[in-house]
Amino acid sequence: MQALCSLTEIPDGEARAFPYRDRSLVLVRRGLKAWAYVNRCPHAGVELQWQENRFMSLDGTQLQCSTHGALFNIDSGYCTWGPCQGRSLQSLSISIENGIVYLME
C-alpha cells in the first residue's frame, strides 16, 4: 500500500493528480468516498486536466478531458460523451483507512 494523501486534502467534489509510475493518477472525492484512475484519456492518450488539478466538468459532476471534452462518470470512469464514448478510464484500487487514502498495489 502507498499512502497518497488525507481525504480532506482533496476538496469535496474535486480531483487531484498524484505521481503514478511513468505518468500520474487522478483521485476524485465525493463526500467520504474516493475513486482513482490512471490520468490518461482512452481516446487521445493525454492527461485529462486542462490546468494543474483541474479535472472537473463545468457543472462539477464529471471528469472531463481537456483535449476533446470527453466526459467520464466519477464512480466508474465510464465515458458518457465524446470521442471515447463507451470506453472507460483505467481504474486503480484504493482504500481509505482512518481518513488516509492508500493506493493498493
C-alpha positions as CSV (number, residue, x, y, z in Angstrom):
1,M,0.0,0.0,0.0
2,Q,1.1,3.5,-0.8
3,A,-0.3,6.5,1.1
4,L,-1.5,9.2,-1.3
5,C,-3.0,11.8,0.9
6,S,-5.5,12.6,3.6
7,L,-9.0,12.5,2.1
8,T,-9.6,16.0,3.4
9,E,-6.7,17.3,1.3
10,I,-9.0,17.0,-1.7
11,P,-11.9,19.4,-1.6
12,D,-15.3,17.7,-1.8
13,G,-16.3,17.4,-5.4
14,E,-12.8,18.0,-6.8
15,A,-9.9,15.9,-8.0
16,R,-6.1,15.9,-7.7
17,A,-3.2,14.4,-9.6
18,F,-0.6,12.2,-7.9
19,P,2.5,10.6,-9.4
20,Y,1.9,7.1,-10.6
21,R,4.6,5.0,-12.4
22,D,5.6,6.9,-15.6
23,R,2.6,9.2,-15.5
24,S,0.0,10.3,-12.9
25,L,-3.2,9.2,-11.4
26,V,-6.3,11.3,-10.7
27,L,-8.0,10.9,-7.3
28,V,-11.6,12.1,-7.2
29,R,-13.5,12.8,-3.9
30,R,-17.3,12.9,-3.2
31,G,-18.0,13.1,0.5
32,L,-16.3,10.3,2.3
33,K,-15.7,8.3,-0.9
34,A,-12.9,8.5,-3.5
35,W,-12.0,6.9,-6.8
36,A,-8.7,6.7,-8.6
37,Y,-7.9,6.4,-12.3
38,V,-4.9,6.5,-14.5
39,N,-4.7,10.1,-15.7
40,R,-5.0,9.2,-19.4
41,C,-7.8,9.7,-21.8
42,P,-8.7,6.4,-23.5
43,H,-9.1,8.2,-26.8
44,A,-6.2,10.6,-27.1
45,G,-3.8,9.1,-24.6
46,V,-3.2,12.6,-23.0
47,E,-3.6,13.6,-19.4
48,L,-7.1,14.8,-18.6
49,Q,-6.6,18.1,-16.8
50,W,-6.7,21.5,-18.5
51,Q,-4.7,23.2,-15.7
52,E,-3.0,21.8,-12.7
53,N,-5.6,19.7,-10.7
54,R,-8.5,21.0,-12.9
55,F,-10.3,17.8,-13.9
56,M,-14.0,18.5,-13.4
57,S,-16.6,19.5,-16.0
58,L,-18.1,23.0,-15.6
59,D,-21.0,21.7,-13.6
60,G,-18.7,19.6,-11.4
61,T,-20.5,16.3,-12.0
62,Q,-18.0,14.5,-14.2
63,L,-14.3,14.3,-15.1
64,Q,-13.6,16.0,-18.4
65,C,-10.7,15.5,-20.9
66,S,-9.2,18.9,-21.8
67,T,-8.3,17.8,-25.3
68,H,-11.7,16.7,-26.7
69,G,-14.1,17.4,-23.9
70,A,-14.9,13.7,-23.3
71,L,-16.9,13.3,-20.0
72,F,-16.4,10.4,-17.6
73,N,-18.6,9.2,-14.6
74,I,-16.8,9.8,-11.4
75,D,-17.8,6.5,-9.8
76,S,-17.0,4.2,-12.8
77,G,-14.7,6.1,-15.2
78,Y,-17.2,5.3,-18.0
79,C,-17.2,7.8,-20.8
80,T,-20.7,9.2,-21.3
81,W,-19.9,11.8,-24.0
82,G,-17.1,12.4,-26.6
83,P,-14.9,10.5,-29.0
84,C,-14.2,7.7,-26.5
85,Q,-17.9,7.2,-25.6
86,G,-18.5,3.7,-24.3
87,R,-14.9,3.2,-23.1
88,S,-13.6,3.8,-19.6
89,L,-10.7,5.3,-17.7
90,Q,-8.4,2.7,-16.2
91,S,-9.4,2.3,-12.6
92,L,-7.0,1.8,-9.7
93,S,-7.7,0.1,-6.4
94,I,-7.6,2.4,-3.3
95,S,-8.5,2.1,0.3
96,I,-9.4,4.7,2.8
97,E,-8.3,4.0,6.4
98,N,-8.5,6.5,9.2
99,G,-9.0,9.3,6.7
100,I,-5.9,8.4,4.7
101,V,-6.2,7.3,1.0
102,Y,-4.0,4.4,0.1
103,L,-3.2,3.1,-3.4
104,M,-3.4,-0.7,-3.4
105,E,-0.7,-2.4,-5.5
